[in-house]
Each structure stands twice: as C-alpha cells, then as structure tokens.
Amino acid sequence: MQAFTCVEICAGAGGQSLGLEKAGFGHSVAVEYDAYACETLRMNRPDWDVREVDVHDFDGAEFAGADLFAGGVPCPPFSIAGKQLGADDERDLFPQALRLVEEIAPRAVMLENVKGLATARFKDYRKQITDRLEDLGYQCDWQVLNSSEMGVPQLRPRFILVALRPEVYAHFQWPNAQKTPPTVGETLRDLMGAHGWPGLDEWVARADAIAPTLVGGSRKHGGPDLGPTRAREAWLRLGVDGRSIAAVAPSSSDPVQHIPKLTLEMVARLQGFPGDWAFSGRKTAAYRQIGNAFPPPVAEAIGRQIRTAIERAQREQRAMIRSAS
C-alpha cells in the first residue's frame, strides 16, 4: 500500500494510533501528555516519534503537509458525566487542534470525542469549529458512531469530526455497520476460564449482551473500577463485579456462583485491543489508559474510508493531468 502520513495528538495508549496504522497511515509523530501512555506507545512501537509534551507547546509546522491530522481531544468539557463547561473548560483542546490544522495543512482531519458534544447545548460551539475549518479550506461532517457497529463488544458511542479538502471530501463515505458484535461472554470465555473456573458456562450464558461503555476516569477522578453506580449495576446484570479490577481470572476453587471481576487483559479485549498490546504502569494507570481509549476497530474503519477518499482524489487528479496533456 502507498504510505500515508499521520500526525496524532492526545494519542493516549494508542487505540486510535493502532487503528489508523491498520488503515495504512504511518505516524510521523504521536503527541501525548501522560507519561504512562507515552511509555505504552514506546513499548509497542519503539520506532515511532513519541513526544511527551502538552499540546499547547507542540509546533505543527515541523510536520506541514502530512496527509492526516488526528486526535482524541479530551472529553470532560462535553461529557454528560461532567459539568459540560465546553469552551469554558481549561481541558478543551479544540482551539489547539484548529491551530495545528492551520500549521500542518493536512489533506484530512479526524477528531473524536464523546457523544455529549453532539447535543443541542453545543450547537454554537460545533459551528465555530466547522466555520474555522471551512475558512481553512475544508469541508466537514460530524457523525455519532457506536463502536458496536464496528464489531466492538460494547456500545461506546463516539462523536467523530471529519474535515477533508474538497477534492477528497467528494469521495468520502462514513463506514457502514460491519458486523454484529460478540457478547461479553463470547468475547471473554477463554480468558475467564483460563484457570478452570467451574462456573464458566453459566457465566457465559448470563453475559449474553454487549458491555456498557467502559469508563476510564481522569487524573483527578476515577480508579480501577468499571465506573459509577449505574455502570456497575449494568455490569452486575452481566455477572461482573465492577467495583474493581482483578489481578487474575477466577480459579478452579472458586464456586459456580462466584461473581467475577474483569482483569486488565479482559478490559483491553472489550475495548478492541489485540492481545499483544502492552500497557505501562500499575493497575490504576493501565486501566485508565484502556478505559479512555478510542477502540482500534472504529479508528481503523474511519481511517480506511479517509484513505480510500484520498486515493480516489489522487487518481482523479492524475486522470485530469493526463487528459490535459
């Protein structure tokens, strides 16, 4: 495949990074502020240029002309679980993302956030973003995509902004639902039964739905658990104790009626990470990286559509040049 370049900010533990890589984008640089997440990226992709820096201090001019600018800008300003301060929240990095788009002038932009940004409350803010992108020469579209539509075994809705040069936008289509996601029980059967737990079959039958959206928390809030009370209640209906994360799967000595906890490996699989993707830090730091990640299969699906649109625009341009000569 032809190599396309990507500049990614707020890269986290590499969920979006991995998906875009599978879609055919090579990372020119991955920018992330959290030290644990940077170590995760370096462990898994030692050849990447990983910059541990605040986005405010990152100069995009060094990477001018990259094909894709992407990022999972922080969600607290728009999260239903938070105060929804939007532009008044110091963690809102959309202004910095727009600055970098101007400096880099990529062919395509892909930014993801929580579905809270799609609500009527932020209509004017969304328009400010798209107006600025249009001033910079892009055509834009927003879309809420459920991760389950891409085969991820949890609902996890994400609000995605795609902005493309007009010649590329003309060929872009959002990905269609690809496949029915497996249930939590189907997804985790081998991991949950790794140590001979006698209650495995009954648990798999109980865990017969996709997972609630994983909640990673922030530096200030949230620990190694599966979320607030409502989320833990939803997990319990699937036969999972969401109050904390386990070190190991249930053993052969645990009773059939045991309510198991998830391990980090299980949570990562529910998020769509491959089994060989390692996470740095102890339990809380690792879980936070996993829980806040953009599921790789979703990033891959959108990335492939962007890549296809760029390739078609290139072919169209070459055809026009040939016909003119």
C-alpha positions as a Markdown table, in Angstrom:
| # | Residue | x | y | z |
|---|---|---|---|---|
| 1 | Met | 0.0 | 0.0 | 0.0 |
| 2 | Gln | 1.1 | 3.6 | -0.6 |
| 3 | Ala | 2.3 | 5.1 | 2.6 |
| 4 | Phe | 0.3 | 8.0 | 4.0 |
| 5 | Thr | 1.5 | 10.1 | 6.9 |
| 6 | Cys | -0.3 | 10.9 | 10.2 |
| 7 | Val | 0.2 | 13.4 | 12.9 |
| 8 | Glu | -1.7 | 12.5 | 16.1 |
| 9 | Ile | -2.3 | 14.5 | 19.2 |
| 10 | Cys | -3.8 | 13.2 | 22.5 |
| 11 | Ala | -2.7 | 9.8 | 21.4 |
| 12 | Gly | -3.3 | 8.1 | 24.8 |
| 13 | Ala | -2.5 | 4.4 | 24.9 |
| 14 | Gly | -2.7 | 4.0 | 21.2 |
| 15 | Gly | -6.2 | 2.9 | 20.4 |
| 16 | Gln | -6.6 | 5.4 | 17.6 |
| 17 | Ser | -3.0 | 5.1 | 16.6 |
| 18 | Leu | -3.3 | 1.3 | 16.2 |
| 19 | Gly | -6.5 | 1.6 | 14.1 |
| 20 | Leu | -5.0 | 4.2 | 11.8 |
| 21 | Glu | -1.9 | 2.2 | 11.4 |
| 22 | Lys | -4.0 | -0.8 | 10.3 |
| 23 | Ala | -5.8 | 1.6 | 7.9 |
| 24 | Gly | -2.5 | 2.4 | 6.2 |
| 25 | Phe | -1.3 | 5.6 | 7.9 |
| 26 | Gly | 2.3 | 5.8 | 9.2 |
| 27 | His | 2.8 | 8.0 | 12.2 |
| 28 | Ser | 5.1 | 10.9 | 11.7 |
| 29 | Val | 4.6 | 11.8 | 15.3 |
| 30 | Ala | 2.4 | 10.8 | 18.3 |
| 31 | Val | 1.8 | 13.6 | 20.9 |
| 32 | Glu | 0.7 | 12.7 | 24.4 |
| 33 | Tyr | 1.0 | 14.4 | 27.8 |
| 34 | Asp | 0.6 | 11.4 | 30.1 |
| 35 | Ala | 3.9 | 9.7 | 30.9 |
| 36 | Tyr | 2.4 | 6.3 | 31.3 |
| 37 | Ala | 0.6 | 6.5 | 27.9 |
| 38 | Cys | 3.8 | 7.7 | 26.2 |
| 39 | Glu | 5.7 | 4.7 | 27.7 |
| 40 | Thr | 2.9 | 2.4 | 26.4 |
| 41 | Leu | 3.4 | 3.8 | 22.9 |
| 42 | Arg | 7.1 | 3.4 | 23.1 |
| 43 | Met | 6.9 | -0.2 | 24.3 |
| 44 | Asn | 4.6 | -1.2 | 21.5 |
| 45 | Arg | 6.1 | 1.0 | 18.7 |
| 46 | Pro | 9.7 | 1.7 | 19.6 |
| 47 | Asp | 10.4 | 3.2 | 16.1 |
| 48 | Trp | 7.7 | 5.9 | 16.5 |
| 49 | Asp | 8.5 | 9.5 | 17.3 |
| 50 | Val | 6.5 | 9.9 | 20.6 |
| 51 | Arg | 6.5 | 13.4 | 22.0 |
| 52 | Glu | 5.7 | 13.7 | 25.7 |
| 53 | Val | 4.5 | 17.3 | 25.6 |
| 54 | Asp | 1.5 | 19.5 | 26.3 |
| 55 | Val | -0.4 | 20.1 | 23.0 |
| 56 | His | -0.2 | 23.9 | 23.8 |
| 57 | Asp | 3.6 | 23.6 | 23.4 |
| 58 | Phe | 3.6 | 21.4 | 20.2 |
| 59 | Asp | 4.6 | 23.1 | 16.9 |
| 60 | Gly | 2.9 | 21.6 | 14.0 |
| 61 | Ala | 4.9 | 23.4 | 11.4 |
| 62 | Glu | 7.6 | 20.7 | 11.6 |
| 63 | Phe | 5.1 | 18.3 | 10.1 |
| 64 | Ala | 3.5 | 20.5 | 7.5 |
| 65 | Gly | 1.9 | 18.6 | 4.6 |
| 66 | Ala | 1.0 | 15.4 | 6.5 |
| 67 | Asp | -1.9 | 13.5 | 5.0 |
| 68 | Leu | -3.9 | 13.1 | 8.2 |
| 69 | Phe | -4.2 | 15.1 | 11.4 |
| 70 | Ala | -6.0 | 13.1 | 14.1 |
| 71 | Gly | -6.6 | 13.1 | 17.8 |
| 72 | Gly | -8.9 | 12.1 | 20.6 |
| 73 | Val | -9.2 | 15.5 | 22.3 |
| 74 | Pro | -10.2 | 15.4 | 26.0 |
| 75 | Cys | -13.9 | 14.6 | 26.6 |
| 76 | Pro | -14.5 | 16.2 | 30.1 |
| 77 | Pro | -15.6 | 19.5 | 28.7 |
| 78 | Phe | -18.5 | 17.8 | 26.9 |
| 79 | Ser | -19.1 | 14.6 | 28.9 |
| 80 | Ile | -22.6 | 14.1 | 30.3 |
| 81 | Ala | -20.9 | 12.8 | 33.5 |
| 82 | Gly | -19.1 | 16.1 | 33.9 |
| 83 | Lys | -20.1 | 19.8 | 34.2 |
| 84 | Gln | -20.2 | 20.3 | 30.4 |
| 85 | Leu | -18.4 | 23.6 | 30.5 |
| 86 | Gly | -17.4 | 23.2 | 26.8 |
| 87 | Ala | -15.2 | 26.1 | 25.7 |
| 88 | Asp | -15.0 | 27.4 | 29.3 |
| 89 | Asp | -13.2 | 24.2 | 30.4 |
| 90 | Glu | -9.5 | 24.5 | 30.6 |
| 91 | Arg | -9.2 | 21.0 | 29.2 |
| 92 | Asp | -10.9 | 21.9 | 25.9 |
| 93 | Leu | -8.2 | 21.4 | 23.3 |
| 94 | Phe | -10.2 | 22.1 | 20.2 |
| 95 | Pro | -8.7 | 25.6 | 19.8 |
| 96 | Gln | -5.2 | 23.9 | 19.8 |
| 97 | Ala | -6.3 | 21.3 | 17.3 |
| 98 | Leu | -7.5 | 24.1 | 15.0 |
| 99 | Arg | -4.2 | 25.9 | 15.4 |
| 100 | Leu | -2.4 | 22.7 | 14.4 |
| 101 | Val | -4.6 | 22.1 | 11.4 |
| 102 | Glu | -3.6 | 25.6 | 10.2 |
| 103 | Glu | 0.1 | 24.9 | 10.8 |
| 104 | Ile | 0.1 | 21.4 | 9.3 |
| 105 | Ala | -2.5 | 21.9 | 6.5 |
| 106 | Pro | -3.2 | 18.2 | 6.1 |
| 107 | Arg | -5.4 | 16.6 | 3.5 |
| 108 | Ala | -7.7 | 15.2 | 6.1 |
| 109 | Val | -8.6 | 15.8 | 9.8 |
| 110 | Met | -10.2 | 13.3 | 12.2 |
| 111 | Leu | -11.1 | 14.2 | 15.7 |
| 112 | Glu | -13.1 | 12.1 | 18.2 |
| 113 | Asn | -15.0 | 13.0 | 21.3 |
| 114 | Val | -17.9 | 11.8 | 23.5 |
| 115 | Lys | -21.5 | 12.0 | 22.1 |
| 116 | Gly | -22.2 | 14.8 | 24.6 |
| 117 | Leu | -20.6 | 17.2 | 22.1 |
| 118 | Ala | -23.5 | 16.3 | 19.7 |
| 119 | Thr | -26.2 | 17.7 | 21.9 |
| 120 | Ala | -28.1 | 20.9 | 21.2 |
| 121 | Arg | -26.2 | 22.6 | 24.1 |
| 122 | Phe | -23.0 | 22.7 | 22.0 |
| 123 | Lys | -24.6 | 23.6 | 18.6 |
| 124 | Asp | -23.0 | 27.0 | 18.5 |
| 125 | Tyr | -19.6 | 25.6 | 19.6 |
| 126 | Arg | -19.7 | 23.0 | 16.9 |
| 127 | Lys | -20.5 | 25.7 | 14.3 |
| 128 | Gln | -17.5 | 27.7 | 15.5 |
| 129 | Ile | -15.3 | 24.7 | 14.8 |
| 130 | Thr | -16.7 | 23.9 | 11.4 |
| 131 | Asp | -16.7 | 27.6 | 10.4 |
| 132 | Arg | -13.0 | 27.8 | 11.2 |
| 133 | Leu | -12.2 | 24.6 | 9.3 |
| 134 | Glu | -14.1 | 25.9 | 6.3 |
| 135 | Asp | -12.1 | 29.1 | 6.5 |
| 136 | Leu | -9.0 | 26.9 | 6.3 |
| 137 | Gly | -10.3 | 25.2 | 3.1 |
| 138 | Tyr | -12.0 | 22.1 | 4.4 |
| 139 | Gln | -15.5 | 20.5 | 4.1 |
| 140 | Cys | -16.7 | 19.0 | 7.4 |
| 141 | Asp | -19.1 | 16.5 | 8.7 |
| 142 | Trp | -19.9 | 15.1 | 12.2 |
| 143 | Gln | -21.2 | 11.7 | 13.0 |
| 144 | Val | -22.1 | 9.7 | 16.1 |
| 145 | Leu | -20.8 | 6.1 | 15.6 |
| 146 | Asn | -21.5 | 3.3 | 18.1 |
| 147 | Ser | -18.4 | 1.1 | 18.5 |
| 148 | Ser | -20.6 | -2.0 | 18.5 |
| 149 | Glu | -21.3 | -1.3 | 14.8 |
| 150 | Met | -17.6 | -2.0 | 14.1 |
| 151 | Gly | -17.7 | -5.3 | 16.0 |
| 152 | Val | -16.5 | -4.0 | 19.4 |
| 153 | Pro | -18.4 | -5.7 | 22.2 |
| 154 | Gln | -19.6 | -2.5 | 23.9 |
| 155 | Leu | -21.9 | 0.3 | 22.8 |
| 156 | Arg | -19.4 | 3.1 | 23.3 |
| 157 | Pro | -20.8 | 5.9 | 21.1 |
| 158 | Arg | -18.2 | 8.4 | 19.8 |
| 159 | Phe | -18.8 | 11.7 | 18.1 |
| 160 | Ile | -16.4 | 12.0 | 15.2 |
| 161 | Leu | -15.5 | 15.1 | 13.2 |
| 162 | Val | -14.1 | 14.5 | 9.7 |
| 163 | Ala | -12.8 | 17.5 | 7.7 |
| 164 | Leu | -11.3 | 17.0 | 4.2 |
| 165 | Arg | -10.1 | 19.0 | 1.4 |
| 166 | Pro | -13.0 | 19.4 | -1.1 |
| 167 | Glu | -11.4 | 17.1 | -3.7 |
| 168 | Val | -11.1 | 14.4 | -1.0 |
| 169 | Tyr | -14.5 | 15.1 | 0.6 |
| 170 | Ala | -16.2 | 14.4 | -2.7 |
| 171 | His | -15.1 | 10.7 | -2.3 |
| 172 | Phe | -15.7 | 10.2 | 1.4 |
| 173 | Gln | -18.3 | 8.0 | 2.9 |
| 174 | Trp | -18.8 | 7.1 | 6.5 |
| 175 | Pro | -18.3 | 3.4 | 7.3 |
| 176 | Asn | -21.4 | 1.2 | 7.4 |
| 177 | Ala | -22.0 | -1.2 | 10.3 |
| 178 | Gln | -19.7 | -4.1 | 9.6 |
| 179 | Lys | -20.8 | -7.0 | 11.8 |
| 180 | Thr | -22.8 | -8.0 | 14.8 |
| 181 | Pro | -20.5 | -7.7 | 17.9 |
| 182 | Pro | -20.0 | -10.7 | 20.1 |
| 183 | Thr | -21.4 | -10.8 | 23.6 |
| 184 | Val | -19.2 | -10.2 | 26.7 |
| 185 | Gly | -19.4 | -13.9 | 27.4 |
| 186 | Glu | -18.3 | -14.9 | 23.9 |
| 187 | Thr | -15.6 | -12.4 | 23.9 |
| 188 | Leu | -14.1 | -13.3 | 27.3 |
| 189 | Arg | -14.8 | -17.1 | 27.5 |
| 190 | Asp | -11.2 | -18.2 | 27.1 |
| 191 | Leu | -9.8 | -15.5 | 29.5 |
| 192 | Met | -12.4 | -16.0 | 32.1 |
| 193 | Gly | -11.9 | -19.8 | 32.0 |
| 194 | Ala | -8.1 | -19.8 | 31.9 |
| 195 | His | -7.8 | -21.2 | 35.4 |
| 196 | Gly | -10.5 | -23.8 | 35.3 |
| 197 | Trp | -13.4 | -21.9 | 36.9 |
| 198 | Pro | -16.3 | -24.4 | 37.1 |
| 199 | Gly | -18.9 | -21.6 | 36.8 |
| 200 | Leu | -17.7 | -20.6 | 33.3 |
| 201 | Asp | -20.5 | -21.9 | 31.2 |
| 202 | Glu | -23.2 | -20.5 | 33.4 |
| 203 | Trp | -21.4 | -17.1 | 33.4 |
| 204 | Val | -21.1 | -17.1 | 29.6 |
| 205 | Ala | -24.8 | -17.7 | 29.3 |
| 206 | Arg | -25.5 | -14.8 | 31.7 |
| 207 | Ala | -23.1 | -12.4 | 30.0 |
| 208 | Asp | -25.2 | -12.6 | 26.8 |
| 209 | Ala | -25.1 | -8.9 | 25.8 |
| 210 | Ile | -22.5 | -6.3 | 24.8 |
| 211 | Ala | -20.8 | -4.4 | 27.5 |
| 212 | Pro | -21.7 | -1.0 | 28.9 |
| 213 | Thr | -19.4 | 1.8 | 27.8 |
| 214 | Leu | -16.1 | 1.4 | 29.7 |
| 215 | Val | -15.2 | 4.4 | 31.9 |
| 216 | Gly | -11.6 | 5.3 | 32.4 |
| 217 | Gly | -11.8 | 8.3 | 34.6 |
| 218 | Ser | -9.3 | 11.2 | 34.7 |
| 219 | Arg | -6.2 | 12.0 | 36.6 |
| 220 | Lys | -8.3 | 13.7 | 39.3 |
| 221 | His | -11.2 | 11.3 | 39.3 |
| 222 | Gly | -11.8 | 7.6 | 38.8 |
| 223 | Gly | -9.8 | 4.5 | 39.8 |
| 224 | Pro | -9.5 | 0.9 | 38.7 |
| 225 | Asp | -13.2 | 0.2 | 38.6 |
| 226 | Leu | -15.8 | -0.1 | 35.9 |
| 227 | Gly | -17.5 | 3.2 | 36.5 |
| 228 | Pro | -20.2 | 4.9 | 38.6 |
| 229 | Thr | -23.1 | 3.2 | 40.3 |
| 230 | Arg | -25.3 | 2.9 | 37.2 |
| 231 | Ala | -22.4 | 1.4 | 35.2 |
| 232 | Arg | -21.7 | -1.1 | 37.9 |
| 233 | Glu | -25.3 | -2.1 | 38.0 |
| 234 | Ala | -25.2 | -2.8 | 34.3 |
| 235 | Trp | -22.1 | -4.9 | 34.7 |
| 236 | Leu | -23.7 | -6.9 | 37.5 |
| 237 | Arg | -26.6 | -7.9 | 35.2 |
| 238 | Leu | -23.9 | -9.5 | 33.1 |
| 239 | Gly | -22.5 | -11.3 | 36.0 |
| 240 | Val | -19.5 | -9.0 | 36.5 |
| 241 | Asp | -18.4 | -7.3 | 39.8 |
| 242 | Gly | -17.5 | -3.8 | 38.6 |
| 243 | Arg | -16.2 | -2.5 | 41.9 |
| 244 | Ser | -12.5 | -3.1 | 41.0 |
| 245 | Ile | -10.2 | -4.8 | 38.6 |
| 246 | Ala | -8.9 | -8.3 | 39.3 |
| 247 | Ala | -5.3 | -9.4 | 39.1 |
| 248 | Val | -6.2 | -12.9 | 37.7 |
| 249 | Ala | -9.2 | -14.7 | 36.4 |
| 250 | Pro | -11.3 | -17.0 | 38.6 |
| 251 | Ser | -9.7 | -20.2 | 39.7 |
| 252 | Ser | -10.9 | -23.8 | 39.9 |
| 253 | Ser | -11.5 | -23.4 | 43.6 |
| 254 | Asp | -14.0 | -20.5 | 43.1 |
| 255 | Pro | -17.6 | -21.6 | 43.4 |
| 256 | Val | -20.0 | -21.7 | 40.4 |
| 257 | Gln | -22.0 | -18.8 | 41.9 |
| 258 | His | -18.9 | -16.6 | 42.1 |
| 259 | Ile | -19.3 | -13.1 | 40.6 |
| 260 | Pro | -16.0 | -12.5 | 38.8 |
| 261 | Lys | -14.2 | -9.2 | 38.2 |
| 262 | Leu | -12.5 | -8.3 | 34.9 |
| 263 | Thr | -8.7 | -8.3 | 34.5 |
| 264 | Leu | -6.9 | -5.7 | 32.6 |
| 265 | Glu | -6.4 | -8.1 | 29.7 |
| 266 | Met | -10.2 | -8.6 | 29.6 |
| 267 | Val | -10.9 | -4.9 | 29.6 |
| 268 | Ala | -8.4 | -4.4 | 26.8 |
| 269 | Arg | -10.1 | -7.0 | 24.7 |
| 270 | Leu | -13.5 | -5.5 | 25.3 |
| 271 | Gln | -12.0 | -2.2 | 24.0 |
| 272 | Gly | -10.8 | -3.8 | 20.8 |
| 273 | Phe | -7.1 | -4.0 | 21.6 |
| 274 | Pro | -5.1 | -7.0 | 20.3 |
| 275 | Gly | -3.7 | -9.4 | 22.9 |
| 276 | Asp | -0.1 | -8.4 | 22.3 |
| 277 | Trp | -0.6 | -4.7 | 23.0 |
| 278 | Ala | 1.1 | -4.0 | 26.4 |
| 279 | Phe | 0.2 | -1.2 | 28.8 |
| 280 | Ser | 2.6 | 0.6 | 31.2 |
| 281 | Gly | 2.1 | 1.4 | 34.8 |
| 282 | Arg | 0.3 | -0.3 | 37.7 |
| 283 | Lys | -3.3 | -1.2 | 37.8 |
| 284 | Thr | -4.9 | 2.2 | 38.0 |
| 285 | Ala | -2.7 | 3.8 | 35.4 |
| 286 | Ala | -3.1 | 0.9 | 33.0 |
| 287 | Tyr | -6.9 | 0.7 | 33.4 |
| 288 | Arg | -7.2 | 4.5 | 32.9 |
| 289 | Gln | -5.3 | 4.2 | 29.6 |
| 290 | Ile | -7.5 | 1.3 | 28.4 |
| 291 | Gly | -10.8 | 2.8 | 29.6 |
| 292 | Asn | -10.2 | 6.1 | 27.9 |
| 293 | Ala | -9.0 | 4.7 | 24.6 |
| 294 | Phe | -10.6 | 5.0 | 21.2 |
| 295 | Pro | -11.4 | 1.4 | 20.1 |
| 296 | Pro | -8.9 | 0.5 | 17.4 |
| 297 | Pro | -11.5 | -1.2 | 15.1 |
| 298 | Val | -13.5 | 2.1 | 15.0 |
| 299 | Ala | -10.5 | 4.2 | 14.2 |
| 300 | Glu | -9.5 | 1.6 | 11.5 |
| 301 | Ala | -12.9 | 1.7 | 9.9 |
| 302 | Ile | -12.9 | 5.5 | 9.6 |
| 303 | Gly | -9.3 | 5.6 | 8.6 |
| 304 | Arg | -9.9 | 3.2 | 5.8 |
| 305 | Gln | -12.7 | 5.4 | 4.4 |
| 306 | Ile | -10.4 | 8.5 | 4.6 |
| 307 | Arg | -7.6 | 6.6 | 2.9 |
| 308 | Thr | -9.9 | 5.5 | 0.1 |
| 309 | Ala | -11.2 | 9.0 | -0.4 |
| 310 | Ile | -7.6 | 10.3 | -0.6 |
| 311 | Glu | -6.6 | 7.6 | -3.1 |
| 312 | Arg | -9.6 | 8.3 | -5.3 |
| 313 | Ala | -8.9 | 12.0 | -5.3 |
| 314 | Gln | -5.3 | 11.3 | -6.3 |
| 315 | Arg | -6.4 | 9.1 | -9.2 |
| 316 | Glu | -8.9 | 11.7 | -10.3 |
| 317 | Gln | -6.2 | 14.3 | -10.3 |
| 318 | Arg | -3.8 | 12.1 | -12.3 |
| 319 | Ala | -6.5 | 11.4 | -14.8 |
| 320 | Met | -7.2 | 15.1 | -15.3 |
| 321 | Ile | -3.5 | 15.8 | -15.8 |
| 322 | Arg | -3.2 | 13.1 | -18.4 |
| 323 | Ser | -6.3 | 14.3 | -20.3 |
| 324 | Ala | -5.0 | 17.9 | -20.2 |
| 325 | Ser | -1.7 | 16.8 | -21.7 |
